[in-house]
Amino acid sequence: MKKNVMVCVTQQKTCDRLIQYGHDFLGDDNGELFIIHVAHYEFKFLGSTKEGEALEYLYQKALEYGANLTVVRSNHVLDTLVDLVEKNKISHVVLGESGEIRNENNIIMQFENKIKGIAELIVIPAK
């Protein structure tokens, strides 16, 4: 089976370790690496120099790792991520641990429940 790995990132440059993990996890397996950033409409998007630099950084990382980069705006971040998992036939999703308490209302748990049986969720602990 083809292994497609989706790495969910923010605009922070610290997400490099997540991209690196996704790349290493894919290894030499037949599949693709997807770097995904979903921005909520409430947040500024490319309205500042720092955001432009962050997007350029993500673009460079995608080139470096031979990954597909998708940047999307959505008021429904979770549903958009689930749609991308299905559309890109993702087998594994890599994301960083959030600062939220891990319970059934936590966005990571909600996401994991929505993709159960479709893709495996890999949560990378914060350093």
N, CA and C atoms as an extended XYZ file, in Angstrom:
381
Properties=species:S:1:pos:R:3:atomname:S:1:resname:S:1:resid:I:1 pbc="F F F"
N         0.827       -1.191        0.000 N   MET     1
C         0.000        0.000        0.000 CA  MET     1
C         0.869        1.251        0.000 C   MET     1
N         0.449        2.249       -0.755 N   LYS     2
C         1.177        3.506       -0.848 CA  LYS     2
C         1.065        4.262        0.473 C   LYS     2
N         2.178        4.783        0.944 N   LYS     3
C         2.198        5.558        2.188 CA  LYS     3
C         2.242        7.035        1.823 C   LYS     3
N         1.178        7.768        2.117 N   ASN     4
C         1.150        9.214        1.926 CA  ASN     4
C         1.124        9.862        3.300 C   ASN     4
N         2.075       10.750        3.536 N   VAL     5
C         2.236       11.369        4.848 CA  VAL     5
C         1.883       12.849        4.762 C   VAL     5
N         0.977       13.285        5.640 N   MET     6
C         0.571       14.688        5.706 CA  MET     6
C         1.114       15.284        7.000 C   MET     6
N         1.880       16.355        6.867 N   VAL     7
C         2.420       17.047        8.033 CA  VAL     7
C         1.644       18.351        8.196 C   VAL     7
N         0.974       18.500        9.341 N   CYS     8
C         0.196       19.712        9.618 CA  CYS     8
C         1.101       20.711       10.329 C   CYS     8
N         1.219       21.907        9.749 N   VAL     9
C         2.137       22.899       10.310 CA  VAL     9
C         1.432       24.220       10.549 C   VAL     9
N         2.057       25.027       11.398 N   THR    10
C         1.640       26.405       11.594 CA  THR    10
C         2.621       27.245       10.789 C   THR    10
N         2.564       28.535       10.957 N   GLN    11
C         3.508       29.383       10.221 CA  GLN    11
C         4.814       29.558       10.989 C   GLN    11
N         4.967       28.856       12.088 N   GLN    12
C         6.182       28.997       12.889 CA  GLN    12
C         7.321       28.189       12.263 C   GLN    12
N         8.499       28.768       12.285 N   LYS    13
C         9.652       28.080       11.706 CA  LYS    13
C        10.050       26.851       12.508 C   LYS    13
N         9.533       26.728       13.722 N   THR    14
C         9.850       25.562       14.554 CA  THR    14
C         9.217       24.287       13.987 C   THR    14
N         8.334       24.426       13.008 N   CYS    15
C         7.671       23.242       12.437 CA  CYS    15
C         8.623       22.415       11.580 C   CYS    15
N         9.848       22.871       11.405 N   ASP    16
C        10.820       22.120       10.610 CA  ASP    16
C        11.005       20.704       11.135 C   ASP    16
N        10.997       20.536       12.456 N   ARG    17
C        11.192       19.194       13.016 CA  ARG    17
C        10.034       18.271       12.653 C   ARG    17
N         8.830       18.820       12.510 N   LEU    18
C         7.683       18.011       12.099 CA  LEU    18
C         7.838       17.576       10.636 C   LEU    18
N         8.264       18.523        9.800 N   ILE    19
C         8.481       18.202        8.389 CA  ILE    19
C         9.584       17.162        8.260 C   ILE    19
N        10.658       17.343        9.018 N   GLN    20
C        11.773       16.385        9.000 CA  GLN    20
C        11.289       15.002        9.430 C   GLN    20
N        10.470       14.953       10.477 N   TYR    21
C         9.932       13.677       10.957 CA  TYR    21
C         9.095       13.016        9.865 C   TYR    21
N         8.207       13.777        9.244 N   GLY    22
C         7.363       13.239        8.177 CA  GLY    22
C         8.183       12.704        7.025 C   GLY    22
N         9.218       13.438        6.660 N   HIS    23
C        10.111       13.027        5.576 CA  HIS    23
C        10.830       11.730        5.929 C   HIS    23
N        11.366       11.681        7.140 N   ASP    24
C        12.082       10.471        7.584 CA  ASP    24
C        11.129        9.286        7.725 C   ASP    24
N         9.913        9.546        8.197 N   PHE    25
C         8.918        8.489        8.363 CA  PHE    25
C         8.547        7.888        7.008 C   PHE    25
N         8.397        8.728        6.012 N   LEU    26
C         8.095        8.250        4.661 CA  LEU    26
C         9.265        7.429        4.133 C   LEU    26
N        10.476        7.899        4.401 N   GLY    27
C        11.682        7.178        3.986 CA  GLY    27
C        11.680        6.881        2.498 C   GLY    27
N        12.058        5.672        2.156 N   ASP    28
C        12.131        5.260        0.751 CA  ASP    28
C        10.836        4.607        0.283 C   ASP    28
N         9.809        4.631        1.140 N   ASP    29
C         8.533        4.024        0.758 CA  ASP    29
C         7.923        4.752       -0.431 C   ASP    29
N         7.124        4.017       -1.177 N   ASN    30
C         6.419        4.594       -2.312 CA  ASN    30
C         5.286        5.462       -1.776 C   ASN    30
N         5.365        6.749       -1.979 N   GLY    31
C         4.324        7.645       -1.489 CA  GLY    31
C         4.763        9.087       -1.592 C   GLY    31
N         3.922        9.956       -1.071 N   GLU    32
C         4.197       11.390       -1.161 CA  GLU    32
C         4.129       12.043        0.211 C   GLU    32
N         4.845       13.165        0.318 N   LEU    33
C         4.847       13.973        1.534 CA  LEU    33
C         4.050       15.246        1.254 C   LEU    33
N         3.081       15.529        2.112 N   PHE    34
C         2.247       16.719        1.987 CA  PHE    34
C         2.463       17.604        3.199 C   PHE    34
N         2.786       18.875        2.978 N   ILE    35
C         2.890       19.849        4.063 CA  ILE    35
C         1.632       20.705        3.963 C   ILE    35
N         0.856       20.739        5.045 N   ILE    36
C        -0.439       21.402        5.041 CA  ILE    36
C        -0.492       22.485        6.113 C   ILE    36
N        -0.951       23.660        5.728 N   HIS    37
C        -1.206       24.730        6.700 CA  HIS    37
C        -2.612       25.258        6.441 C   HIS    37
N        -3.471       25.160        7.434 N   VAL    38
C        -4.826       25.693        7.318 CA  VAL    38
C        -4.932       26.894        8.255 C   VAL    38
N        -5.218       28.047        7.673 N   ALA    39
C        -5.338       29.281        8.451 CA  ALA    39
C        -6.808       29.648        8.607 C   ALA    39
N        -7.190       29.965        9.828 N   HIS    40
C        -8.556       30.413       10.095 CA  HIS    40
C        -8.700       31.837        9.558 C   HIS    40
N        -9.865       32.181        9.085 N   TYR    41
C       -10.106       33.521        8.532 CA  TYR    41
C        -9.886       34.636        9.547 C   TYR    41
N       -10.000       34.325       10.838 N   GLU    42
C        -9.812       35.350       11.876 CA  GLU    42
C        -8.380       35.860       11.931 C   GLU    42
N        -7.444       35.014       11.528 N   PHE    43
C        -6.040       35.381       11.669 CA  PHE    43
C        -5.526       36.074       10.420 C   PHE    43
N        -4.613       37.005       10.634 N   LYS    44
C        -3.983       37.680        9.505 CA  LYS    44
C        -3.288       36.632        8.645 C   LYS    44
N        -3.257       36.906        7.384 N   PHE    45
C        -2.620       35.953        6.474 CA  PHE    45
C        -1.842       36.753        5.453 C   PHE    45
N        -0.556       36.706        5.537 N   LEU    46
C         0.331       37.454        4.652 CA  LEU    46
C         0.144       38.962        4.789 C   LEU    46
N        -0.437       39.375        5.905 N   GLY    47
C        -0.621       40.801        6.135 CA  GLY    47
C         0.613       41.445        6.741 C   GLY    47
N         1.558       40.640        7.144 N   SER    48
C         2.778       41.183        7.732 CA  SER    48
C         3.994       40.539        7.092 C   SER    48
N         5.113       41.192        7.262 N   THR    49
C         6.365       40.681        6.700 CA  THR    49
C         6.699       39.311        7.280 C   THR    49
N         6.465       39.135        8.585 N   LYS    50
C         6.786       37.856        9.224 CA  LYS    50
C         5.990       36.710        8.618 C   LYS    50
N         4.706       36.932        8.318 N   GLU    51
C         3.887       35.881        7.719 CA  GLU    51
C         4.385       35.537        6.323 C   GLU    51
N         4.778       36.574        5.567 N   GLY    52
C         5.337       36.349        4.234 CA  GLY    52
C         6.611       35.526        4.312 C   GLY    52
N         7.448       35.857        5.290 N   GLU    53
C         8.694       35.111        5.488 CA  GLU    53
C         8.399       33.664        5.884 C   GLU    53
N         7.395       33.463        6.728 N   ALA    54
C         7.041       32.118        7.165 CA  ALA    54
C         6.540       31.282        5.989 C   ALA    54
N         5.730       31.896        5.122 N   LEU    55
C         5.229       31.178        3.956 CA  LEU    55
C         6.377       30.832        3.006 C   LEU    55
N         7.283       31.773        2.806 N   GLU    56
C         8.453       31.525        1.961 CA  GLU    56
C         9.287       30.387        2.539 C   GLU    56
N         9.422       30.367        3.873 N   TYR    57
C        10.151       29.302        4.559 CA  TYR    57
C         9.495       27.941        4.302 C   TYR    57
N         8.159       27.875        4.430 N   LEU    58
C         7.444       26.619        4.177 CA  LEU    58
C         7.636       26.174        2.729 C   LEU    58
N         7.593       27.133        1.818 N   TYR    59
C         7.791       26.827        0.398 CA  TYR    59
C         9.182       26.239        0.168 C   TYR    59
N        10.194       26.839        0.789 N   GLN    60
C        11.565       26.336        0.658 CA  GLN    60
C        11.697       24.925        1.238 C   GLN    60
N        11.046       24.688        2.381 N   LYS    61
C        11.085       23.351        3.000 CA  LYS    61
C        10.416       22.322        2.093 C   LYS    61
N         9.301       22.709        1.478 N   ALA    62
C         8.606       21.795        0.562 CA  ALA    62
C         9.526       21.431       -0.604 C   ALA    62
N        10.224       22.425       -1.145 N   LEU    63
C        11.168       22.155       -2.235 CA  LEU    63
C        12.296       21.243       -1.761 C   LEU    63
N        12.838       21.549       -0.589 N   GLU    64
C        13.955       20.791       -0.029 CA  GLU    64
C        13.601       19.315        0.177 C   GLU    64
N        12.372       19.061        0.631 N   TYR    65
C        11.966       17.691        0.941 CA  TYR    65
C        11.151       17.037       -0.180 C   TYR    65
N        10.982       17.744       -1.293 N   GLY    66
C        10.205       17.190       -2.397 CA  GLY    66
C         8.743       16.974       -2.014 C   GLY    66
N         8.222       17.881       -1.216 N   ALA    67
C         6.853       17.738       -0.690 CA  ALA    67
C         5.871       18.630       -1.445 C   ALA    67
N         4.602       18.283       -1.335 N   ASN    68
C         3.515       19.125       -1.831 CA  ASN    68
C         3.144       20.087       -0.712 C   ASN    68
N         3.068       21.375       -1.024 N   LEU    69
C         2.686       22.372       -0.023 CA  LEU    69
C         1.274       22.864       -0.317 C   LEU    69
N         0.411       22.795        0.682 N   THR    70
C        -0.953       23.294        0.558 CA  THR    70
C        -1.202       24.289        1.680 C   THR    70
N        -1.610       25.496        1.300 N   VAL    71
C        -1.968       26.521        2.271 CA  VAL    71
C        -3.406       26.916        1.976 C   VAL    71
N        -4.270       26.773        2.963 N   VAL    72
C        -5.704       26.972        2.777 CA  VAL    72
C        -6.256       27.873        3.877 C   VAL    72
N        -7.260       28.678        3.534 N   ARG    73
C        -8.003       29.459        4.532 CA  ARG    73
C        -9.339       28.782        4.748 C   ARG    73
N        -9.736       28.659        6.000 N   SER    74
C       -11.015       28.018        6.292 CA  SER    74
C       -11.505       28.410        7.674 C   SER    74
N       -12.812       28.574        7.806 N   ASN    75
C       -13.419       28.788        9.121 CA  ASN    75
C       -13.616       27.462        9.836 C   ASN    75
N       -13.473       26.368        9.112 N   HIS    76
C       -13.676       25.023        9.653 CA  HIS    76
C       -12.392       24.218        9.478 C   HIS    76
N       -11.393       24.551       10.290 N   VAL    77
C       -10.058       23.973       10.153 CA  VAL    77
C       -10.100       22.453       10.224 C   VAL    77
N       -10.792       21.898       11.206 N   LEU    78
C       -10.840       20.448       11.391 CA  LEU    78
C       -11.453       19.744       10.177 C   LEU    78
N       -12.584       20.245        9.706 N   ASP    79
C       -13.235       19.639        8.537 CA  ASP    79
C       -12.347       19.736        7.300 C   ASP    79
N       -11.638       20.852        7.170 N   THR    80
C       -10.737       21.040        6.028 CA  THR    80
C        -9.603       20.018        6.079 C   THR    80
N        -9.051       19.788        7.269 N   LEU    81
C        -7.981       18.794        7.411 CA  LEU    81
C        -8.488       17.397        7.057 C   LEU    81
N        -9.683       17.059        7.514 N   VAL    82
C       -10.269       15.752        7.203 CA  VAL    82
C       -10.469       15.615        5.693 C   VAL    82
N       -10.965       16.671        5.053 N   ASP    83
C       -11.150       16.662        3.597 CA  ASP    83
C        -9.828       16.419        2.872 C   ASP    83
N        -8.757       17.066        3.352 N   LEU    84
C        -7.442       16.902        2.727 CA  LEU    84
C        -6.907       15.484        2.915 C   LEU    84
N        -7.182       14.878        4.069 N   VAL    85
C        -6.777       13.492        4.312 CA  VAL    85
C        -7.438       12.586        3.272 C   VAL    85
N        -8.728       12.787        3.065 N   GLU    86
C        -9.466       11.952        2.116 CA  GLU    86
C        -9.040       12.227        0.676 C   GLU    86
N        -8.954       13.495        0.312 N   LYS    87
C        -8.618       13.895       -1.060 CA  LYS    87
C        -7.237       13.392       -1.484 C   LYS    87
N        -6.264       13.471       -0.568 N   ASN    88
C        -4.880       13.096       -0.902 CA  ASN    88
C        -4.546       11.654       -0.542 C   ASN    88
N        -5.574       10.879       -0.142 N   LYS    89
C        -5.384        9.471        0.222 CA  LYS    89
C        -4.237        9.311        1.224 C   LYS    89
N        -4.342       10.086        2.313 N   ILE    90
C        -3.305       10.117        3.350 CA  ILE    90
C        -3.408        8.868        4.224 C   ILE    90
N        -2.253        8.254        4.494 N   SER    91
C        -2.220        7.086        5.379 CA  SER    91
C        -1.746        7.453        6.783 C   SER    91
N        -0.946        8.519        6.892 N   HIS    92
C        -0.385        8.938        8.179 CA  HIS    92
C        -0.384       10.463        8.267 C   HIS    92
N        -0.806       10.978        9.423 N   VAL    93
C        -0.817       12.419        9.659 CA  VAL    93
C         0.130       12.716       10.819 C   VAL    93
N         1.042       13.666       10.587 N   VAL    94
C         1.998       14.078       11.613 CA  VAL    94
C         1.631       15.489       12.054 C   VAL    94
N         1.498       15.661       13.367 N   LEU    95
C         1.285       17.010       13.876 CA  LEU    95
C         1.935       17.153       15.237 C   LEU    95
N         2.170       18.404       15.607 N   GLY    96
C         2.809       18.680       16.890 CA  GLY    96
C         1.791       18.697       18.004 C   GLY    96
N         2.255       18.334       19.168 N   GLU    97
C         1.410       18.337       20.363 CA  GLU    97
C         0.947       19.761       20.630 C   GLU    97
N        -0.334       19.909       20.941 N   SER    98
C        -0.834       21.251       21.246 CA  SER    98
C        -0.675       21.507       22.743 C   SER    98
N        -0.847       22.753       23.120 N   GLY    99
C        -0.752       23.099       24.531 CA  GLY    99
C        -2.016       22.749       25.294 C   GLY    99
N        -3.037       22.289       24.571 N   GLU   100
C        -4.319       21.954       25.208 CA  GLU   100
C        -4.202       20.692       26.061 C   GLU   100
N        -5.054       20.607       27.048 N   ILE   101
C        -5.143       19.385       27.846 CA  ILE   101
C        -5.742       18.315       26.954 C   ILE   101
N        -5.191       17.122       27.006 N   ARG   102
C        -5.640       16.060       26.112 CA  ARG   102
C        -6.898       15.385       26.672 C   ARG   102
N        -8.029       15.773       26.139 N   ASN   103
C        -9.294       15.129       26.494 CA  ASN   103
C       -10.130       15.017       25.228 C   ASN   103
N       -11.347       14.517       25.348 N   GLU   104
C       -12.156       14.274       24.148 CA  GLU   104
C       -12.557       15.550       23.414 C   GLU   104
N       -12.444       16.712       24.075 N   ASN   105
C       -12.778       17.977       23.415 CA  ASN   105
C       -11.568       18.622       22.735 C   ASN   105
N       -10.409       18.099       23.011 N   ASN   106
C        -9.178       18.605       22.429 CA  ASN   106
C        -9.219       18.410       20.908 C   ASN   106
N        -8.711       19.385       20.165 N   ILE   107
C        -8.772       19.329       18.702 CA  ILE   107
C        -8.029       18.111       18.143 C   ILE   107
N        -6.946       17.710       18.786 N   ILE   108
C        -6.201       16.533       18.321 CA  ILE   108
C        -7.061       15.275       18.449 C   ILE   108
N        -7.744       15.146       19.574 N   MET   109
C        -8.610       13.976       19.779 CA  MET   109
C        -9.787       13.995       18.792 C   MET   109
N       -10.348       15.169       18.559 N   GLN   110
C       -11.455       15.293       17.601 CA  GLN   110
C       -10.990       14.879       16.201 C   GLN   110
N        -9.809       15.353       15.824 N   PHE   111
C        -9.237       15.033       14.515 CA  PHE   111
C        -8.991       13.525       14.397 C   PHE   111
N        -8.392       12.960       15.453 N   GLU   112
C        -8.094       11.526       15.467 CA  GLU   112
C        -9.381       10.705       15.292 C   GLU   112
N       -10.450       11.111       15.965 N   ASN   113
C       -11.728       10.403       15.855 CA  ASN   113
C       -12.318       10.505       14.453 C   ASN   113
N       -12.147       11.655       13.809 N   LYS   114
C       -12.706       11.861       12.467 CA  LYS   114
C       -11.966       11.075       11.387 C   LYS   114
N       -10.666       10.787       11.607 N   ILE   115
C        -9.905       10.071       10.576 CA  ILE   115
C        -9.652        8.607       10.935 C   ILE   115
N       -10.226        8.169       12.046 N   LYS   116
C       -10.067        6.778       12.478 CA  LYS   116
C       -10.486        5.839       11.345 C   LYS   116
N        -9.659        4.856       11.062 N   GLY   117
C        -9.951        3.914        9.995 CA  GLY   117
C        -9.502        4.400        8.624 C   GLY   117
N        -9.128        5.682        8.524 N   ILE   118
C        -8.659        6.246        7.258 CA  ILE   118
C        -7.148        6.449        7.309 C   ILE   118
N        -6.693        7.117        8.378 N   ALA   119
C        -5.275        7.446        8.520 CA  ALA   119
C        -4.867        7.344        9.985 C   ALA   119
N        -3.593        7.058       10.177 N   GLU   120
C        -3.030        6.990       11.533 CA  GLU   120
C        -2.490        8.359       11.914 C   GLU   120
N        -2.794        8.809       13.121 N   LEU   121
C        -2.328       10.096       13.615 CA  LEU   121
C        -1.071        9.898       14.452 C   LEU   121
N        -0.038       10.660       14.140 N   ILE   122
C         1.218       10.609       14.887 CA  ILE   122
C         1.433       11.986       15.513 C   ILE   122
N         1.382       12.059       16.836 N   VAL   123
C         1.552       13.329       17.534 CA  VAL   123
C         2.980       13.410       18.075 C   VAL   123
N         3.687       14.449       17.655 N   ILE   124
C         5.073       14.649       18.070 CA  ILE   124
C         5.077       15.548       19.305 C   ILE   124
N         5.630       15.066       20.423 N   PRO   125
C         5.648       15.866       21.652 CA  PRO   125
C         6.429       17.169       21.476 C   PRO   125
N         6.005       18.200       22.192 N   ALA   126
C         6.725       19.474       22.176 CA  ALA   126
C         8.078       19.264       22.834 C   ALA   126
N         9.071       20.004       22.377 N   LYS   127
C        10.410       19.836       22.963 CA  LYS   127
C        10.561       20.674       24.183 C   LYS   127
